[in-house]
Structure formats: C-alpha cells, structure tokens
Amino acid sequence: MRLSFDEIYSEIKRAFVKNGLSEDKAALCAKIHTESTYDGIYSHGINRVARFVEYIQKGWVDVHADPTVEKDLGAIKIINGNMGSGVLNALYATDAAIELADKNGIGMVGIKNTTHWMRGGSYGLYAAKKGYISIMWTNTESCMPPWGGKDCKLGNNPFVMAAPGNKDGEELLLDMAISQYAYGKLQVTRLAGKKLPFPGGFDVDGNVTDDPGAIEESMRIMPIGYWKGSSFSFMLDILGSLLTDGIGAADLDKAGKGSCGGASQVIIIIDPKQITDAEKMKNTIKIAIDHIKSSAPSEKSTGIFVPGEDFTNFRKEHDEKGIYVDDSIWEEITGL
C-alpha cells in the first residue's frame, strides 16, 4: 500500500505512546522511523516498529531511562545509555559530539549500554544538515560468520560516514552493514518475493546463494570483501568496546537482550568550517561527484550514484505516489 508521511508517523507514535513512551519521546522515535521509511530504508524504519515494541514489553528497552555522562575528557565524552531507546540515546550523543566539535574542532562520544539505534544514517544526516562531518558505528551481537567459519561470531557492525552536500545536491551519506546485505534487507527482499541482485550468503549446505530466505534460514550472511570485511567488522567491534568502556559481541551474546541490546556506539563529529572555507568544501565535493559521474557506464548499468543519492530518488517517488508500506507490516503496527 501507499501512505502519507503523516499517516505513518501518527500510527507509529500512537503505538509507542500506547506502550509506555512519553509524548515527547514517542514523537522523536516515530519521526526517525518515518523518515527512514520515507528514504526507502523500510528495514530499519517501519519494519522495526513491532520489534521495538516487543523489546519494550520484554523489558529489554527501558522507556523511562535517560542517558548519563560517565566521563568528560575534553574532546571526548563517555555516556551510559542505561538501556533506554537507542534512537533517543544516539540523538543525545550526536548533539553532545556536535557541542564538543564546536569547541575543539572535533568531538567524540562513546555511548555504551544502549539499544538498537535503528538506521545509523539518521544521525549522520542529522549532523550533515547542520554542516558537520561525521564518522559513526555500532557493534552488535554475533550474526555473521567470520571468514573461514560457519558459526556466527561477528556482528555486522553498521558503519556511517556523512558530510554536507555540494552546491546543488543533498548531503553525502554512506550507511552500510559489514555484511553484503543486512538482515533487514534480506527481509524486505523476501517479502517482495524477489532474489538479491548479487549473492549475499550461504544456504544450509554451504552453497553461495542469492535467495534471501535461504540466507535467513542458515544465518550465514557474507561479509563485504570476504576476509577484508570480516577483519573490518572485528576491528569495529573491538574499537567500539574500547572507545566506550563498553562490551562487544561475545558479551552481547551472553546478555541475550535482542538485537543490539547493550551495544557500544562511537560517534565522531568534525566541524569542517574550522578547517576549510565552506564554499571551497562544497566545490571540492562537486568536483569529486562530477568526476565519478563522468565514467562511461558499465554493461547493464542502472547509473552511477554517489552515497546518499538513492535516498533522494526514493523521496521523489514517495512524494509522487505515497510511501510504500508492506501490507503485513502495516497490519502488524495497527494491531499493536
């Protein structure tokens, strides 16, 4: 079905208030979920609403908790999320890192003991729209086999980089899981009755496959770049733990509080205005975009896109036709 932004936002907010969030907290969380859906990230927008409510009901997310600062080290702060809403904790940490960047040129906030931040790119975009550059990541429970293994011992550890846009375009945003496809993408593709564009993992017999359902069943998603992605994911887990005084995948597995329950997140914000002239920065970005788009298209190419451009295309479609919502997902939310 196709629905308006306000219809989706209102129904998500209603479900959150019904399940214990205050009006203000529910409004912020619903806004992030709806914006993600508007940008075409259904997997971490509307498709995550029912699971978030389930985690509240199980006591894995504390709707009354607020983040607290544990260490203030100048350009670095360590924050305890106290198992509150991951969306609200990430917004709080991003604002704190922006404040540090205003003072020091760069600010880093490590937030531990938090919960799923939903779409990590939301906070990169939030900072980029305010004129800042950001590097962010979260660790997760084990949900991906290391290269050469078949048992899940790595997180997919979403990684985000964002920057203000050029003179003509939207903000630049890289928001990626370290698996070739995140589990949310597998779900969206399976619900649509489609195959993956490229192989994304292994079936239960160890065969490489593009069948999202077979990968969900085996839980053997493939890391990007094979062994390189496996190593990258491992280092993000380690640094996420060390830079937050938090925990990593091994301990998250033992905690058993759902996806990202107790996760550690690092948010680094840089104020480019203290480094370079704003107009020069925009021009530099424009030159880089024009350069890659000057490439001759490859065979069967659907276009050359810069990071974040796909969201712009989704917004245009959703403005014209309404936001796409899977019928079964909407029925699930209205029943909460």
Buried (B, 14 or more C-beta within 10 A) or exposed (E): EEBEBEBBBEBBBBBBBEBBBEEEBBBBBBBBBBBBBBBBBBBBBBBBBBEBBBBBEEEBBBBEBBBEEBEEEEBBBBBBBBBBBBBBBBBBBBBBBBBBBBEBBBBBBBBBBBBBBBBBBBBBBBBBEBBBBBBBBBBBBBBBBBBEEEEBBBBBBBBBBBBBBBEEBBBBBBBBBBBBBBBBBBBBBBBEEEBBEEBBBBBEEEEEBBBBBBBBEBBBBBBBEEEEBBBBBBEBBEBBBEBBBBBBBEEBBEBEBBBBBBBBBBBBBBBBBEEEEEEEBBEEBBEEBEEEEEEEEEEEEEEBEBBBBBBBEBBEEBEEEBBBBBEEBBEBBEEB
